Structure formats: structure tokens, C-alpha cells
Amino acid sequence: MINKIFYTIVLTTLMTFIYTFEVKAQCGDELTDVCHAKLGNARFIRSFPVQHTERSAGSPRVYKFEVILNRGTTYRIFSCNDKTKPGQVIISLYRGDQLIATTYDINTERHFPHIEYPVGMSGRYHLHFYFEGDKEGCAVGMLSTVN
């Protein structure tokens, strides 16, 4: 009897995990196709799917990714948002603790379509993704090089 209860709990937990993973993957897969169409003259490097459920309290949830950028290369970082969700993703590029560029100007409350950054020093950089106002959202960020 205890084995049946244990297996039922494990199976339910596993199914919940798989279902949650599939929902996030679908959101990212659909938007990834849209973002690939926006590459233009840029060469795709990597995508960053992010999905967020709205929270009413606390600091905003930040999704952090580490990337290696090479000196002498110009990178373009942009995103595609799920239009059915209220959250607008904001991307920030950091080197260590130093903010280098962002897609949002807090003073004017203006969103920019992308970050285009010519790298002067090779090394580790960090991309931070978060949703304005900590609202529910789904987005895919794209890292590409500009030809």
C-alpha cells in the first residue's frame, strides 16, 4: 500500500514537471521562429527563452546568462515578446558589475529594439532578462553578430 502511494506521488510530481517544461518550451519555440526571421544581416549565435509569472511583491525576477564575447566583433542582442502576455522584456548587458547597455531607458520609460555592442575587450559578459513591472511574460532573447 505504501509503495502504491509513493509511486503515485512520484508519478504525479514527474508529470507536473514534464507539463511545466513543455509549456515553457512551446512558448520559446514559437517565439524563436519569429526572432530568427528578425535576424536580417546578423548571424545567429544563441537564443535565451525566458518565461515569467506575475508576482505582487518582492524584487523583480532576473534571468541571468553568461556569454563569452570576442574583441573586434559587434554583437546585436534583441528579443521577441509573446503579444498575448502583458510583460515587456528588458535586456541588460553587463561586464562584471558594470552595466554596459540596456534596451530600456528608465528616465524616459522608452524601450529600444536591440543592443548593438562592438566589443573592445574579450571576456565573460552577462545578459540579464527581466519583465517590466514584474508582469507575466514570455520572450526569447537572441544573441547575434553583425556582419
C-alpha positions as CSV (number, residue, x, y, z in Angstrom):
1,M,0.0,0.0,0.0
2,I,2.8,2.4,0.9
3,N,4.6,1.6,-2.4
4,K,1.5,2.5,-4.4
5,I,1.1,5.8,-2.6
6,F,4.8,6.5,-3.1
7,Y,4.7,5.7,-6.8
8,T,1.6,7.8,-7.2
9,I,3.3,10.8,-5.6
10,V,6.4,10.3,-7.7
11,L,4.4,9.9,-10.9
12,T,2.3,13.0,-10.2
13,T,5.3,15.1,-9.5
14,L,7.1,13.9,-12.6
15,M,4.0,14.6,-14.8
16,T,3.7,18.1,-13.3
17,F,7.4,18.8,-14.1
18,I,7.1,17.5,-17.6
19,Y,3.9,19.5,-18.3
20,T,5.6,22.7,-16.9
21,F,8.7,22.1,-19.1
22,E,6.6,21.5,-22.2
23,V,4.6,24.8,-21.7
24,K,7.8,26.8,-21.4
25,A,9.4,25.0,-24.4
26,Q,6.4,25.7,-26.6
27,C,6.4,29.4,-25.7
28,G,10.1,29.6,-26.5
29,D,9.9,27.5,-29.7
30,E,7.2,29.6,-31.3
31,L,8.9,32.9,-30.5
32,T,12.3,31.5,-31.6
33,D,11.0,31.1,-35.1
34,V,9.7,34.7,-35.1
35,C,13.0,36.0,-33.8
36,H,15.0,34.1,-36.4
37,A,13.0,36.0,-39.1
38,K,14.2,39.3,-37.5
39,L,17.9,38.5,-37.7
40,G,18.4,40.3,-41.0
41,N,22.1,40.7,-41.8
42,A,23.1,39.3,-38.4
43,R,24.4,35.8,-37.8
44,F,22.6,33.8,-35.1
45,I,24.8,32.7,-32.1
46,R,22.4,31.7,-29.3
47,S,18.8,32.1,-28.0
48,F,17.6,32.7,-24.5
49,P,14.0,31.7,-23.8
50,V,12.5,33.3,-20.6
51,Q,9.1,32.9,-19.1
52,H,7.7,34.6,-16.0
53,T,4.6,34.5,-14.0
54,E,3.5,37.8,-12.3
55,R,4.4,38.4,-8.7
56,S,2.9,41.0,-6.5
57,A,5.7,41.6,-4.0
58,G,9.5,41.4,-3.9
59,S,12.2,42.4,-6.3
60,P,11.9,41.6,-10.0
61,R,12.9,38.1,-11.1
62,V,16.1,38.4,-13.2
63,Y,17.1,35.7,-15.6
64,K,20.9,35.7,-16.0
65,F,23.0,34.1,-18.7
66,E,26.8,34.2,-19.1
67,V,28.3,34.6,-22.6
68,I,31.8,34.9,-24.0
69,L,32.2,37.9,-26.3
70,N,35.2,38.4,-28.6
71,R,37.1,41.6,-29.1
72,G,36.7,43.2,-32.5
73,T,33.2,41.7,-33.0
74,T,30.0,43.7,-33.0
75,Y,27.1,41.8,-31.3
76,R,23.4,42.5,-31.6
77,I,21.1,41.4,-28.8
78,F,17.3,41.6,-29.2
79,S,14.1,39.9,-28.1
80,C,10.7,38.9,-29.3
81,N,7.8,39.1,-26.8
82,D,4.7,37.0,-26.6
83,K,2.0,39.5,-27.6
84,T,-0.7,37.6,-25.6
85,K,1.1,38.4,-22.3
86,P,1.4,41.9,-20.7
87,G,5.1,41.7,-19.8
88,Q,7.7,43.5,-21.9
89,V,11.1,42.0,-21.6
90,I,14.1,44.2,-20.8
91,I,17.6,43.1,-21.7
92,S,20.7,44.4,-19.9
93,L,24.4,43.6,-20.8
94,Y,27.0,43.6,-18.0
95,R,30.7,43.1,-17.8
96,G,31.2,42.1,-14.1
97,D,29.1,44.6,-12.1
98,Q,29.3,47.3,-14.8
99,L,26.1,47.9,-16.8
100,I,27.2,48.4,-20.5
101,A,23.9,48.7,-22.3
102,T,20.2,48.1,-21.9
103,T,17.1,48.0,-24.0
104,Y,15.2,50.3,-21.6
105,D,15.8,53.9,-20.6
106,I,14.4,54.3,-17.1
107,N,14.3,58.2,-17.3
108,T,12.2,58.4,-20.5
109,E,10.5,55.0,-20.0
110,R,11.4,54.1,-23.6
111,H,12.1,50.6,-24.9
112,F,14.8,50.2,-27.6
113,P,14.6,47.3,-30.2
114,H,18.1,45.9,-29.5
115,I,21.5,46.4,-28.1
116,E,24.3,46.7,-30.6
117,Y,27.7,46.5,-28.9
118,P,31.2,46.5,-30.5
119,V,33.4,44.5,-28.1
120,G,36.6,46.2,-27.1
121,M,37.8,43.5,-24.7
122,S,37.2,39.8,-25.0
123,G,35.8,38.0,-22.0
124,R,32.8,37.0,-19.9
125,Y,29.7,39.1,-20.1
126,H,26.3,38.6,-18.5
127,L,22.9,39.1,-20.1
128,H,20.1,39.9,-17.7
129,F,16.5,39.5,-18.8
130,Y,13.5,40.7,-16.7
131,F,10.0,41.8,-17.4
132,E,8.9,45.5,-16.9
133,G,6.8,45.8,-13.8
134,D,7.5,42.2,-12.9
135,K,4.4,41.3,-15.1
136,E,3.7,37.9,-16.6
137,G,5.6,37.4,-19.8
138,C,7.2,35.2,-22.3
139,A,10.1,36.2,-24.5
140,V,13.1,34.9,-26.4
141,G,16.3,36.8,-26.5
142,M,18.7,36.5,-29.4
143,L,22.5,36.9,-29.5
144,S,23.9,37.5,-32.9
145,T,26.9,39.0,-34.7
146,V,26.6,41.9,-37.1
147,N,28.3,41.4,-40.5
